[in-house]
Amino acid sequence: MKKRSINIGCGWLLLVAASVSAQSHAGLSPQNRQTEFNHVIESNAAAAIPTAQKIARLSQVLLGVPYVDGNLGEGAQGRYDQDPLSRFDVFDCTTYVEAVLAGALSQSVDEFLPNLEKIRYKNGQVSFVTRNHFPSADWLPNNRWMLTDLTQEIGGATTKFAHTVIDKKAWYQRMSMSRIQGLELSPEAKQKRLSALRKEGGKFAPEAVTTPYVPLTAVFQKKQLSSDELAQQAHQREQLQANTALSAKAKKSALRELMIQQRLANSTINYDLLNRIPTGSVISMVRPDYSVKQWIGTNMNITHQAIAIQKNGHLYIRNASLIKKEVVDQDFVDYFSRYLESSSLKGFNVQFPTF
């Protein structure tokens, strides 16, 4: 059990403790999982299939792999984080997307790691300070060589834009000793290394970023309800709040579930919009100017990433989920229905790989 640094691409603000499992939930060892993944890379190249199909096949191989936040670093030569560059026993949301895209981009197994480095690091230069830590400021703009933003094409006139300022310098200054990973150093030497990392981060200036997104209101289109229907729903909420048999915690949970049910009942799902999202798209969850500066030194626009999969007439997000504790498929509508209008999550950005 060891303390892990936050992975800001997956939207977690506090240090979490994680136990790294040697086995995936689906029963395959990491070695066998990697062997199967490599086999799919080779079969994809031999068949010359479309990018979307490559992504679907590779991402499926990794279903069931456990979620562990902040699980990768810069390898044995890393100055600040010597966790491995690549592994197949655990993923977080962004490292999962990166592995799948690197595999789809590769024409052979030997190309996988160089492609992974090119996706994860600015100009493929492996170091902590060149890693694409922030999705809206680093990961998306630095991967324009392989991604096309489809957000406005999909959202049309409903498209909105999230604005924030990414203050990397302040983020670096907030880092603690837990950011120094995998190095056998004395506490004094670790503190010196942390000071060096903060100094490197001091060169960054605040950066204004804009992220287009499809608002959830474009997916969950409100129906016109009669006054009687609105009154009945309000009565249901009042009855639940007045239920003395429930604890405060249980009541809060039940009320949230009721509000989710009512939102779905009050909405027409815009399947025309969802059908425009192609398999293989990178879906980034957008929280405009997400107010987390007090914890990590900067606000953000994006807090989670996933892969879109169209199958059996339904749209899914395939993602390394903290809540589910593994890589899973989740129905797109069900997933986003849980974010009520009061939530800071307001929509999603869509990028399609064009390699």
C-alpha positions as CSV (number, residue, x, y, z in Angstrom):
1,M,0.0,0.0,0.0
2,K,1.5,3.3,-1.0
3,K,0.3,6.9,-1.3
4,R,-0.2,8.0,-4.9
5,S,-0.1,11.4,-6.4
6,I,-3.2,12.8,-7.9
7,N,-3.7,12.3,-11.7
8,I,-5.2,15.5,-12.7
9,G,-6.4,14.1,-16.1
10,C,-8.8,11.9,-14.2
11,G,-10.1,14.6,-11.9
12,W,-9.1,13.6,-8.5
13,L,-7.9,16.2,-6.1
14,L,-6.6,14.4,-3.1
15,L,-3.9,11.8,-2.6
16,V,-5.3,8.3,-2.7
17,A,-3.9,5.1,-1.4
18,A,-3.9,2.2,-3.9
19,S,-2.9,-1.4,-3.7
20,V,-1.6,-2.6,-7.1
21,S,-3.0,-5.9,-8.0
22,A,-1.0,-8.5,-10.0
23,Q,-4.1,-9.9,-11.6
24,S,-6.8,-8.2,-13.7
25,H,-10.4,-8.7,-12.7
26,A,-11.0,-10.8,-15.7
27,G,-8.4,-13.4,-14.5
28,L,-5.6,-12.8,-17.0
29,S,-2.1,-12.1,-15.7
30,P,-0.6,-8.8,-16.8
31,Q,1.9,-10.7,-19.0
32,N,-0.9,-12.6,-20.8
33,R,-2.9,-9.4,-21.1
34,Q,0.0,-7.7,-22.8
35,T,0.6,-10.8,-25.0
36,E,-3.0,-10.6,-26.2
37,F,-2.7,-6.8,-26.7
38,N,0.4,-7.3,-28.8
39,H,-1.3,-10.0,-30.8
40,V,-4.1,-7.6,-31.7
41,I,-1.6,-4.9,-32.7
42,E,-0.1,-7.4,-35.2
43,S,-3.4,-8.7,-36.5
44,N,-4.7,-5.2,-36.9
45,A,-1.6,-4.3,-39.0
46,A,-2.0,-7.5,-41.1
47,A,-5.6,-6.9,-41.8
48,A,-5.2,-3.1,-42.6
49,I,-8.5,-2.4,-40.8
50,P,-9.9,1.1,-40.1
51,T,-8.7,3.1,-37.1
52,A,-12.0,2.9,-35.3
53,Q,-12.0,-0.9,-35.5
54,K,-8.4,-1.1,-34.3
55,I,-9.4,1.0,-31.3
56,A,-12.5,-1.1,-30.6
57,R,-10.5,-4.3,-30.7
58,L,-7.5,-3.1,-28.6
59,S,-9.7,-1.4,-26.0
60,Q,-11.8,-4.5,-25.5
61,V,-8.7,-6.6,-24.6
62,L,-8.2,-4.3,-21.6
63,L,-11.7,-4.6,-20.2
64,G,-11.6,-5.7,-16.6
65,V,-8.1,-4.3,-15.8
66,P,-8.1,-2.7,-12.4
67,Y,-8.1,1.1,-11.9
68,V,-5.1,2.6,-10.0
69,D,-4.6,6.4,-10.1
70,G,-1.2,7.8,-11.2
71,N,0.3,4.4,-12.0
72,L,3.0,5.4,-14.6
73,G,6.1,7.5,-14.5
74,E,9.2,8.2,-16.6
75,G,10.8,4.8,-16.1
76,A,14.1,3.8,-14.5
77,Q,15.9,6.9,-15.7
78,G,13.2,9.3,-14.4
79,R,14.5,12.2,-12.3
80,Y,11.3,12.6,-10.3
81,D,9.1,9.6,-11.0
82,Q,10.6,6.2,-11.7
83,D,7.4,4.3,-12.0
84,P,7.3,2.3,-15.2
85,L,6.6,3.9,-18.6
86,S,4.2,1.2,-19.5
87,R,2.3,-1.6,-17.7
88,F,-0.8,-3.7,-18.3
89,D,-1.8,-4.7,-14.8
90,V,-3.5,-1.3,-13.9
91,F,-4.6,1.9,-15.7
92,D,-6.1,5.2,-14.9
93,C,-8.4,7.1,-17.3
94,T,-5.7,8.8,-19.3
95,T,-3.1,6.1,-19.3
96,Y,-5.8,3.7,-20.6
97,V,-6.7,6.0,-23.5
98,E,-3.0,6.5,-24.3
99,A,-2.2,2.8,-24.4
100,V,-5.1,2.1,-26.7
101,L,-4.2,4.9,-29.1
102,A,-0.5,3.9,-29.1
103,G,-1.5,0.4,-30.0
104,A,-3.8,1.5,-32.7
105,L,-1.2,3.8,-34.2
106,S,1.4,1.0,-34.2
107,Q,2.1,-1.2,-37.2
108,S,4.3,-3.5,-35.1
109,V,4.8,-4.3,-31.4
110,D,8.2,-2.5,-31.5
111,E,6.4,0.8,-32.4
112,F,4.1,0.7,-29.3
113,L,6.4,2.3,-26.7
114,P,7.8,5.1,-29.0
115,N,4.2,5.9,-30.0
116,L,3.1,5.9,-26.4
117,E,5.9,8.3,-25.6
118,K,4.9,10.6,-28.5
119,I,1.3,10.7,-27.2
120,R,2.1,11.2,-23.5
121,Y,5.0,13.7,-23.8
122,K,5.4,16.9,-25.7
123,N,7.4,16.1,-28.9
124,G,7.9,12.6,-27.5
125,Q,10.5,13.9,-25.0
126,V,10.3,11.8,-21.8
127,S,10.5,13.9,-18.6
128,F,8.1,15.0,-15.9
129,V,8.0,18.6,-17.1
130,T,7.3,17.6,-20.7
131,R,4.5,15.2,-19.8
132,N,1.0,16.2,-21.0
133,H,-0.4,16.6,-17.5
134,F,-3.3,18.9,-18.2
135,P,-5.8,17.6,-20.9
136,S,-7.0,21.0,-22.0
137,A,-3.6,22.7,-22.0
138,D,-1.3,19.8,-22.9
139,W,-2.8,16.5,-23.9
140,L,-5.2,17.7,-26.5
141,P,-3.2,20.6,-28.1
142,N,0.0,18.5,-28.2
143,N,-1.7,15.6,-29.9
144,R,-3.3,17.6,-32.7
145,W,-1.0,15.7,-35.0
146,M,-3.3,12.6,-34.6
147,L,-6.6,14.0,-33.3
148,T,-9.3,16.0,-35.0
149,D,-11.8,17.9,-32.8
150,L,-15.3,16.9,-33.9
151,T,-17.1,18.7,-31.0
152,Q,-18.6,21.5,-33.0
153,E,-19.5,19.1,-35.9
154,I,-21.4,16.9,-33.4
155,G,-22.9,19.7,-31.2
156,G,-23.7,22.1,-33.9
157,A,-25.4,25.3,-32.7
158,T,-25.6,23.8,-29.2
159,T,-21.8,23.8,-28.8
160,K,-20.5,25.8,-25.9
161,F,-16.9,26.8,-24.8
162,A,-15.2,26.3,-21.5
163,H,-12.6,28.9,-20.5
164,T,-10.1,28.7,-17.7
165,V,-6.5,29.6,-16.9
166,I,-4.1,26.7,-16.2
167,D,-1.5,27.9,-13.7
168,K,1.2,25.2,-13.9
169,K,3.7,27.2,-11.8
170,A,1.2,27.3,-8.9
171,W,0.5,23.6,-9.5
172,Y,4.2,22.7,-9.2
173,Q,4.5,24.8,-6.0
174,R,1.7,22.9,-4.4
175,M,3.5,19.5,-4.9
176,S,4.4,17.5,-1.9
177,M,7.0,14.8,-1.3
178,S,4.6,12.1,-2.5
179,R,5.2,13.4,-6.0
180,I,8.7,11.9,-6.0
181,Q,8.0,8.3,-6.9
182,G,10.1,5.1,-7.1
183,L,13.4,6.7,-6.0
184,E,15.3,5.2,-3.1
185,L,16.3,8.4,-1.4
186,S,16.6,9.7,2.1
187,P,13.9,12.2,3.2
188,E,16.5,15.0,2.9
189,A,17.5,14.0,-0.7
190,K,13.8,13.7,-1.6
191,Q,13.1,17.2,-0.4
192,K,16.0,18.5,-2.5
193,R,14.6,16.6,-5.5
194,L,11.2,18.1,-4.9
195,S,12.7,21.6,-4.7
196,A,14.4,21.0,-8.0
197,L,11.1,19.9,-9.5
198,R,9.3,23.0,-8.2
199,K,12.1,25.1,-9.7
200,E,11.6,23.5,-13.1
201,G,7.9,24.2,-12.8
202,G,8.6,27.8,-12.1
203,K,9.3,28.6,-15.7
204,F,5.6,28.1,-16.7
205,A,3.4,31.2,-17.1
206,P,-0.4,31.0,-16.6
207,E,-2.1,29.9,-19.8
208,A,-5.6,30.7,-20.9
209,V,-7.3,27.7,-22.5
210,T,-10.6,27.3,-24.3
211,T,-12.3,23.9,-24.7
212,P,-15.3,23.3,-26.9
213,Y,-18.0,21.0,-25.5
214,V,-21.3,19.5,-26.3
215,P,-23.5,20.5,-23.3
216,L,-25.5,17.7,-21.6
217,T,-28.6,19.8,-22.2
218,A,-28.2,19.0,-25.9
219,V,-28.4,15.3,-25.1
220,F,-31.1,15.5,-22.4
221,Q,-33.6,17.8,-24.0
222,K,-36.3,18.9,-21.6
223,K,-39.9,18.0,-22.3
224,Q,-42.8,20.4,-21.7
225,L,-44.5,19.1,-18.5
226,S,-48.0,20.0,-17.3
227,S,-48.4,21.8,-14.0
228,D,-50.0,18.5,-12.6
229,E,-46.9,16.5,-13.6
230,L,-44.5,19.1,-12.1
231,A,-46.6,19.1,-8.9
232,Q,-46.6,15.3,-8.7
233,Q,-42.8,15.2,-9.0
234,A,-42.4,17.9,-6.3
235,H,-44.7,15.8,-4.1
236,Q,-42.5,12.7,-4.6
237,R,-39.5,14.7,-3.5
238,E,-41.3,16.2,-0.5
239,Q,-42.5,12.7,0.6
240,L,-39.0,11.3,0.5
241,Q,-37.6,14.3,2.4
242,A,-40.2,13.7,5.1
243,N,-39.5,10.0,5.5
244,T,-38.3,9.7,9.1
245,A,-37.4,6.0,8.6
246,L,-34.3,6.9,6.5
247,S,-31.0,8.1,7.9
248,A,-29.7,11.4,6.6
249,K,-27.2,9.7,4.4
250,A,-29.8,7.2,3.0
251,K,-32.2,10.0,2.4
252,K,-29.6,12.1,0.5
253,S,-28.8,9.1,-1.7
254,A,-32.4,8.2,-2.3
255,L,-33.3,11.8,-3.2
256,R,-30.4,11.9,-5.7
257,E,-31.6,8.7,-7.3
258,L,-35.2,10.1,-7.5
259,M,-33.9,13.3,-9.2
260,I,-31.9,11.2,-11.7
261,Q,-35.1,9.2,-12.5
262,Q,-37.1,12.4,-12.8
263,R,-34.5,14.0,-15.1
264,L,-34.7,11.0,-17.4
265,A,-38.5,11.0,-17.4
266,N,-38.5,14.7,-18.2
267,S,-36.0,14.4,-21.1
268,T,-36.1,13.4,-24.7
269,I,-32.7,11.8,-25.5
270,N,-31.1,13.3,-28.6
271,Y,-30.1,10.1,-30.3
272,D,-29.4,11.9,-33.5
273,L,-26.6,13.7,-31.8
274,L,-25.2,10.6,-30.1
275,N,-25.3,8.6,-33.4
276,R,-22.9,11.2,-34.8
277,I,-20.1,10.2,-32.3
278,P,-17.9,7.6,-34.0
279,T,-16.4,4.6,-32.4
280,G,-12.9,5.3,-31.3
281,S,-13.5,8.9,-30.4
282,V,-11.7,10.2,-27.3
283,I,-14.4,11.7,-25.0
284,S,-13.2,14.2,-22.4
285,M,-15.5,15.2,-19.6
286,V,-15.7,19.0,-19.4
287,R,-16.1,21.0,-16.1
288,P,-15.8,24.7,-17.2
289,D,-13.3,26.6,-15.0
290,Y,-13.5,23.8,-12.5
291,S,-12.8,25.5,-9.2
292,V,-10.0,23.3,-7.6
293,K,-7.3,26.0,-7.2
294,Q,-7.4,25.8,-3.4
295,W,-6.4,22.1,-3.6
296,I,-4.0,21.9,-6.5
297,G,-3.0,25.5,-7.3
298,T,-5.0,25.9,-10.6
299,N,-8.5,25.5,-12.0
300,M,-9.2,23.0,-14.8
301,N,-11.5,22.3,-17.8
302,I,-11.2,18.5,-18.2
303,T,-11.3,15.9,-15.4
304,H,-11.8,12.5,-17.1
305,Q,-11.2,10.8,-20.4
306,A,-12.7,7.8,-22.1
307,I,-13.3,6.1,-25.5
308,A,-16.6,6.1,-27.4
309,I,-17.9,2.7,-28.6
310,Q,-20.9,2.2,-30.8
311,K,-22.3,-1.3,-30.4
312,N,-25.7,-3.1,-30.8
313,G,-27.3,0.3,-31.6
314,H,-26.1,2.0,-28.4
315,L,-23.3,4.3,-27.5
316,Y,-21.0,3.4,-24.7
317,I,-18.0,5.0,-23.0
318,R,-15.2,2.5,-22.4
319,N,-13.1,3.9,-19.6
320,A,-10.9,3.2,-16.6
321,S,-13.4,4.1,-13.9
322,L,-12.5,5.0,-10.4
323,I,-16.1,4.3,-9.3
324,K,-16.2,0.8,-10.9
325,K,-12.5,0.2,-10.0
326,E,-11.7,-1.2,-13.4
327,V,-11.9,-0.7,-17.2
328,V,-15.6,-1.0,-18.1
329,D,-18.2,-0.2,-20.7
330,Q,-20.9,2.1,-19.5
331,D,-24.0,3.2,-21.4
332,F,-23.4,6.7,-22.5
333,V,-26.9,8.0,-21.5
334,D,-26.8,6.2,-18.2
335,Y,-23.4,7.5,-17.4
336,F,-24.2,11.2,-18.1
337,S,-27.7,11.0,-16.6
338,R,-26.1,10.9,-13.2
339,Y,-24.7,14.4,-13.6
340,L,-27.6,16.6,-12.7
341,E,-27.9,20.2,-13.8
342,S,-26.3,21.4,-10.5
343,S,-23.2,19.3,-11.3
344,S,-19.9,21.0,-12.3
345,L,-19.7,18.5,-15.2
346,K,-21.5,20.3,-18.0
347,G,-20.6,18.4,-21.2
348,F,-18.0,16.5,-23.2
349,N,-15.4,17.2,-25.9
350,V,-15.0,14.7,-28.8
351,Q,-11.8,14.1,-30.6
352,F,-11.3,11.5,-33.4
353,P,-7.9,9.9,-34.2
354,T,-7.1,10.5,-37.8
355,F,-4.1,8.2,-38.3
